[in-house]
Amino acid sequence: MKTIRKLVHREIITAVAFVTLGFLALFFFFDLIDELRWVGRNPAGGYEISHAVLFVALSIPSHLYELLPITVLIGTIFVMARLAQSSEFTIMRTSGLGPGRALRTLLTLGGMFVLVTFAVGDYLAPLSDRAAQLVKASQLGRLTTGATGAWLKERQEGHSFAVNVRSINPDGSMHDVRIFEFDAQGRLASKTHAVTAQFQDDDAWMLGQVQRSAFQRLAGDEARVQYQNEPSLRWPTHISADMVAAAVLKPDRMATLDLFQYIRHLQANGQSAQRYEIEFWRKVFYPLSCLVMVVLALPFAYLHFRAGSTAGYVFGGVMAGISFFLLNNLFGFAGNLQNWSPWLTAAAPGIIYSLLSLAAFGWLVLRR
């Protein structure tokens, strides 16, 4: 059994690697074509083809994370179908490879792919994606989420603060920062605008070129406004650089721990965290999809193939992988709109495909 297990694992790993490289090459080509539109946009001519190639290359780990479950399915289906067509799998079955052992063999390999997917999605992809954004920002300008920038909220000693960061500079500093302070009654207490802001090591921001307006309530409905202009001002806050980056970057590009910490920050300040909770649980369950995919591919080993029919089943595997990817995104958007349970929204596609794969496996093995 050890020899058979090594043979199956080697064949599947080779096939998955080949399919993954093919898909990554395709994504690299299309991403590069799309990125070329930014070449020469900077009046200074800073963004060149070499920068575009580097940006696309640094985006590869994110594509690898998204593609791994699909390529695991395609590669495993190809190997299982080829072994069945050449009658090698029949010989393995007569040598003692029963359905239970075959399932354990694939699940062991699927567990290895789970670890690889988790490592890529939680460590390699976030780092490379941030590096890619910094490469682009260093040549074209600042990182921003759009016209309104990124919004964050924090509570301090009975007061609440709404913070708007318009953009992030390539060196990690912030540009065009607005801080709105509200008192315990929800009335505007002060408004601060800073041209620049730097993160400090002692839970504070160092604001630069500050214009501050403080509103003092007098008797009745009267109020007095005090204006203050300072070259620099220290603002104590627990909003860290990771939280600001989380608000600027897409949640699916964040590490699991960063997502968890950002969710706790949102909940502590009374903000909706539904979108980030769904993405957190997707980060937890998505690597487990590799287990679902190898189980879904196992029934192909028990089918009877004619010459030339393998390509049709591989095409069916491609369609199944694409449908899983689409269903995963569909449940994410629907769960966010309908306020479904985050963990159930993230786990539902995997549960559905697990039931389908186990049903197909049981029908082919037990009844046929």
C-alpha positions as CSV (number, residue, x, y, z in Angstrom):
1,M,0.0,0.0,0.0
2,K,2.9,2.4,0.7
3,T,4.1,2.0,-2.9
4,I,0.6,2.6,-4.3
5,R,0.2,5.6,-2.1
6,K,3.5,7.2,-3.2
7,L,2.5,6.5,-6.9
8,V,-0.9,8.2,-6.5
9,H,0.5,11.1,-4.5
10,R,3.3,11.7,-7.0
11,E,1.0,11.6,-10.0
12,I,-1.5,14.0,-8.5
13,I,1.1,16.5,-7.2
14,T,2.7,16.6,-10.7
15,A,-0.7,17.1,-12.4
16,V,-1.8,19.8,-9.9
17,A,1.6,21.6,-10.3
18,F,1.2,21.5,-14.1
19,V,-2.4,22.8,-14.1
20,T,-1.5,25.5,-11.6
21,L,1.4,26.8,-13.6
22,G,-0.8,26.8,-16.7
23,F,-3.5,28.9,-15.0
24,L,-1.0,31.2,-13.4
25,A,0.7,31.9,-16.7
26,L,-2.7,32.7,-18.2
27,F,-3.5,35.1,-15.3
28,F,-0.1,36.7,-15.6
29,F,-0.6,37.4,-19.3
30,F,-4.1,39.0,-18.9
31,D,-3.1,40.9,-15.8
32,L,0.0,42.3,-17.6
33,I,-2.1,43.3,-20.6
34,D,-4.5,45.2,-18.2
35,E,-1.6,46.7,-16.3
36,L,0.0,48.2,-19.4
37,R,-2.6,50.9,-19.5
38,W,-1.0,52.5,-16.5
39,V,2.5,52.7,-18.2
40,G,3.4,56.3,-18.9
41,R,0.4,57.7,-17.0
42,N,2.7,59.5,-14.5
43,P,3.8,62.8,-16.0
44,A,7.3,62.2,-14.7
45,G,7.3,58.8,-16.6
46,G,8.0,56.8,-13.4
47,Y,5.7,53.8,-14.1
48,E,7.5,51.7,-16.7
49,I,7.0,48.3,-18.1
50,S,9.4,46.8,-15.6
51,H,7.2,48.1,-12.8
52,A,4.1,46.7,-14.4
53,V,5.8,43.3,-14.7
54,L,6.9,43.5,-11.0
55,F,3.4,44.4,-9.9
56,V,1.8,41.5,-11.8
57,A,4.5,39.1,-10.5
58,L,3.8,40.1,-6.9
59,S,0.0,39.5,-7.5
60,I,0.7,35.8,-8.4
61,P,0.4,34.5,-4.8
62,S,-3.1,36.0,-4.5
63,H,-4.1,34.1,-7.7
64,L,-2.4,31.0,-6.4
65,Y,-4.5,31.1,-3.2
66,E,-7.7,31.5,-5.2
67,L,-6.8,28.8,-7.8
68,L,-5.4,26.0,-5.6
69,P,-8.7,24.3,-4.8
70,I,-9.8,24.4,-8.5
71,T,-6.4,23.1,-9.7
72,V,-6.4,20.4,-7.1
73,L,-9.8,19.2,-8.4
74,I,-8.7,19.3,-12.1
75,G,-5.4,17.6,-11.5
76,T,-6.9,14.9,-9.3
77,I,-9.7,14.2,-11.8
78,F,-7.2,13.9,-14.6
79,V,-5.0,11.4,-12.7
80,M,-8.0,9.4,-11.5
81,A,-9.6,9.3,-14.9
82,R,-6.2,8.3,-16.6
83,L,-5.7,5.5,-14.0
84,A,-9.2,4.2,-14.7
85,Q,-8.8,4.4,-18.5
86,S,-5.5,2.5,-18.4
87,S,-7.0,-0.1,-16.0
88,E,-4.2,0.7,-13.5
89,F,-6.8,1.6,-10.8
90,T,-8.5,-1.8,-11.4
91,I,-5.1,-3.4,-10.7
92,M,-4.7,-1.3,-7.6
93,R,-8.2,-2.4,-6.4
94,T,-7.3,-6.1,-6.9
95,S,-4.1,-5.5,-4.9
96,G,-6.1,-4.4,-1.9
97,L,-6.9,-0.7,-2.5
98,G,-10.4,-0.7,-1.2
99,P,-12.8,2.4,-1.2
100,G,-11.8,3.3,2.4
101,R,-8.1,3.1,1.7
102,A,-8.5,5.1,-1.6
103,L,-10.4,7.8,0.3
104,R,-7.8,8.0,3.1
105,T,-5.0,8.2,0.5
106,L,-6.6,11.2,-1.2
107,L,-7.6,12.8,2.1
108,T,-4.0,12.6,3.3
109,L,-2.8,14.4,0.1
110,G,-5.7,16.8,0.4
111,G,-4.5,17.7,3.9
112,M,-1.1,18.7,2.5
113,F,-2.8,20.9,-0.1
114,V,-4.9,22.5,2.8
115,L,-1.7,23.5,4.6
116,V,-0.2,24.9,1.4
117,T,-3.3,26.9,0.7
118,F,-3.5,28.2,4.2
119,A,0.2,29.2,4.2
120,V,-0.1,31.0,0.9
121,G,-3.4,32.8,1.8
122,D,-2.4,33.8,5.3
123,Y,1.3,34.7,4.9
124,L,2.6,34.9,1.4
125,A,-0.4,36.6,-0.4
126,P,-0.9,39.5,2.1
127,L,2.7,40.4,2.1
128,S,3.1,40.2,-1.7
129,D,-0.1,42.1,-2.3
130,R,1.0,44.9,0.0
131,A,4.4,45.0,-1.8
132,A,2.6,45.2,-5.1
133,Q,0.5,48.1,-4.0
134,L,3.6,49.9,-2.7
135,V,5.3,49.4,-6.0
136,K,2.4,50.9,-7.8
137,A,1.9,53.7,-5.3
138,S,5.6,54.6,-5.4
139,Q,5.4,55.4,-9.1
140,L,1.8,56.6,-9.6
141,G,0.9,58.2,-6.2
142,R,-0.8,57.2,-3.0
143,L,-3.0,54.2,-2.0
144,T,-6.7,55.2,-1.6
145,T,-10.1,53.5,-1.5
146,G,-11.7,56.2,-3.7
147,A,-13.0,59.7,-3.5
148,T,-14.0,59.5,0.2
149,G,-11.0,57.5,1.5
150,A,-11.1,55.1,4.4
151,W,-13.3,55.6,7.5
152,L,-12.6,54.3,11.0
153,K,-14.2,54.8,14.3
154,E,-12.9,54.8,17.9
155,R,-14.2,55.5,21.4
156,Q,-12.1,57.2,24.1
157,E,-13.3,58.2,27.6
158,G,-17.0,58.7,26.6
159,H,-16.1,60.5,23.4
160,S,-16.3,58.9,19.9
161,F,-14.1,59.7,17.0
162,A,-14.7,59.3,13.3
163,V,-11.5,59.2,11.4
164,N,-11.1,59.7,7.6
165,V,-7.9,58.8,5.9
166,R,-7.9,59.9,2.3
167,S,-4.8,58.1,1.2
168,I,-1.6,56.3,2.3
169,N,1.8,57.3,1.1
170,P,4.4,54.7,-0.2
171,D,6.4,55.2,3.0
172,G,3.5,54.2,5.2
173,S,2.5,57.7,6.3
174,M,-1.0,59.0,5.8
175,H,-2.2,62.0,3.7
176,D,-5.2,64.3,4.2
177,V,-6.5,63.1,7.6
178,R,-9.7,64.3,9.2
179,I,-10.7,63.6,12.8
180,F,-14.3,64.3,14.0
181,E,-14.8,64.2,17.7
182,F,-18.3,63.7,19.2
183,D,-19.2,64.1,22.9
184,A,-21.3,61.7,25.0
185,Q,-24.5,63.3,23.6
186,G,-23.4,62.8,20.0
187,R,-22.7,66.5,19.3
188,L,-19.7,67.5,17.3
189,A,-17.0,68.6,19.8
190,S,-14.1,69.2,17.5
191,K,-12.8,68.9,13.9
192,T,-9.2,68.3,13.1
193,H,-7.6,68.3,9.7
194,A,-4.0,67.3,9.1
195,V,-2.1,67.3,5.9
196,T,0.1,64.4,7.0
197,A,0.1,61.8,9.8
198,Q,2.7,59.4,11.1
199,F,2.2,56.3,13.2
200,Q,4.1,56.4,16.5
201,D,5.3,53.5,18.7
202,D,3.3,54.7,21.8
203,D,-0.2,54.3,20.5
204,A,-0.5,57.7,18.9
205,W,-0.4,59.6,15.6
206,M,1.8,62.5,15.0
207,L,-0.2,64.9,12.9
208,G,1.5,67.5,10.6
209,Q,0.2,70.9,9.4
210,V,-2.8,70.8,11.7
211,Q,-6.0,72.9,11.5
212,R,-8.3,72.3,14.5
213,S,-11.7,73.7,15.3
214,A,-13.0,73.1,18.9
215,F,-16.7,73.8,19.7
216,Q,-17.5,74.9,23.2
217,R,-21.2,74.8,24.3
218,L,-22.4,77.9,26.2
219,A,-25.7,78.6,27.9
220,G,-28.7,77.7,25.8
221,D,-28.0,76.9,22.2
222,E,-25.0,79.2,21.9
223,A,-21.6,77.8,21.0
224,R,-18.1,79.2,20.6
225,V,-15.5,78.0,18.1
226,Q,-11.8,78.1,18.8
227,Y,-9.5,77.8,15.9
228,Q,-6.0,76.4,16.3
229,N,-3.2,76.0,13.8
230,E,-0.2,73.8,14.8
231,P,2.8,72.6,12.8
232,S,2.5,69.2,14.6
233,L,0.1,67.7,17.1
234,R,0.2,64.3,18.9
235,W,-3.2,62.5,18.9
236,P,-3.5,59.4,21.2
237,T,-5.3,56.5,19.5
238,H,-5.4,52.7,19.4
239,I,-5.9,52.7,15.7
240,S,-2.9,51.0,14.4
241,A,-1.2,50.9,11.0
242,D,-2.7,47.4,10.3
243,M,-6.2,48.7,11.0
244,V,-5.8,51.6,8.5
245,A,-4.3,49.2,6.0
246,A,-7.3,46.9,6.6
247,A,-9.7,49.7,5.8
248,V,-7.8,50.6,2.6
249,L,-7.0,47.1,1.3
250,K,-9.6,44.5,0.4
251,P,-10.6,42.2,3.2
252,D,-9.8,39.1,1.2
253,R,-6.2,40.2,1.0
254,M,-5.8,40.3,4.8
255,A,-4.3,37.6,7.0
256,T,-6.7,35.7,9.3
257,L,-5.3,37.2,12.5
258,D,-5.5,40.8,11.1
259,L,-9.1,40.2,10.1
260,F,-9.9,38.9,13.6
261,Q,-8.3,41.9,15.3
262,Y,-10.0,44.4,12.9
263,I,-13.4,42.7,13.6
264,R,-12.9,43.1,17.3
265,H,-12.0,46.8,16.7
266,L,-15.2,47.3,14.7
267,Q,-17.4,45.6,17.3
268,A,-15.8,47.5,20.2
269,N,-16.7,50.7,18.4
270,G,-20.3,49.8,17.5
271,Q,-19.6,49.4,13.7
272,S,-21.0,46.7,11.5
273,A,-18.4,43.9,10.9
274,Q,-20.7,41.5,8.9
275,R,-18.5,41.8,5.7
276,Y,-15.3,41.2,7.5
277,E,-16.8,38.3,9.6
278,I,-17.8,36.5,6.4
279,E,-14.4,37.0,5.0
280,F,-12.8,35.8,8.2
281,W,-14.8,32.5,8.1
282,R,-14.1,32.2,4.4
283,K,-10.4,32.4,5.2
284,V,-10.9,29.6,7.7
285,F,-12.9,27.3,5.5
286,Y,-11.5,28.0,2.1
287,P,-8.3,25.9,2.5
288,L,-10.5,23.0,3.6
289,S,-12.0,23.1,0.1
290,C,-9.0,21.1,-1.1
291,L,-10.3,18.1,1.0
292,V,-13.7,18.5,-0.7
293,M,-12.1,18.6,-4.1
294,V,-10.1,15.4,-3.8
295,V,-13.2,13.6,-2.5
296,L,-15.2,15.0,-5.5
297,A,-12.5,13.7,-7.8
298,L,-12.4,10.1,-6.4
299,P,-15.6,8.8,-8.1
300,F,-13.9,9.4,-11.5
301,A,-11.6,6.4,-10.7
302,Y,-14.6,4.1,-10.6
303,L,-16.0,5.1,-14.0
304,H,-15.5,3.2,-17.2
305,F,-13.8,5.2,-19.9
306,R,-13.5,4.8,-23.6
307,A,-10.6,6.0,-25.6
308,G,-10.6,9.8,-25.8
309,S,-13.3,10.3,-23.2
310,T,-10.9,11.5,-20.5
311,A,-10.9,15.1,-21.8
312,G,-14.6,15.4,-21.4
313,Y,-14.4,14.4,-17.7
314,V,-11.5,16.9,-17.2
315,F,-13.7,19.6,-18.8
316,G,-16.4,18.6,-16.4
317,G,-14.0,19.0,-13.5
318,V,-13.1,22.5,-14.8
319,M,-16.8,23.4,-14.8
320,A,-17.3,22.0,-11.3
321,G,-14.3,24.0,-10.0
322,I,-15.6,27.2,-11.6
323,S,-19.1,26.6,-10.2
324,F,-17.6,26.2,-6.7
325,F,-15.7,29.5,-7.1
326,L,-18.9,31.3,-8.3
327,L,-21.0,29.7,-5.5
328,N,-18.5,30.7,-2.9
329,N,-18.7,34.4,-4.1
330,L,-22.4,34.2,-4.5
331,F,-22.9,33.1,-0.9
332,G,-20.5,35.8,0.3
333,F,-22.5,38.6,-1.4
334,A,-25.9,37.1,-0.5
335,G,-24.9,36.6,3.2
336,N,-23.7,40.2,3.5
337,L,-26.9,41.5,2.0
338,Q,-29.3,39.2,3.9
339,N,-27.3,39.4,7.1
340,W,-26.9,35.6,7.3
341,S,-24.7,33.8,9.9
342,P,-21.1,34.5,8.8
343,W,-19.7,31.1,9.5
344,L,-22.6,29.3,7.8
345,T,-22.4,31.6,4.8
346,A,-18.7,30.7,4.4
347,A,-19.1,27.0,5.1
348,A,-22.2,26.4,2.9
349,P,-20.5,25.9,-0.5
350,G,-18.0,23.4,1.0
351,I,-20.9,21.6,2.8
352,I,-22.9,21.4,-0.5
353,Y,-20.0,20.1,-2.5
354,S,-19.0,17.6,0.2
355,L,-22.5,16.1,0.2
356,L,-22.5,15.9,-3.6
357,S,-19.1,14.2,-3.7
358,L,-19.9,11.7,-0.9
359,A,-23.2,10.9,-2.6
360,A,-21.5,10.3,-5.9
361,F,-18.8,8.2,-4.2
362,G,-21.3,6.1,-2.3
363,W,-23.4,5.5,-5.4
364,L,-20.5,4.5,-7.6
365,V,-18.7,2.3,-5.0
366,L,-21.5,0.8,-3.0
367,R,-24.2,0.3,-5.6
368,R,-22.1,-0.3,-8.8
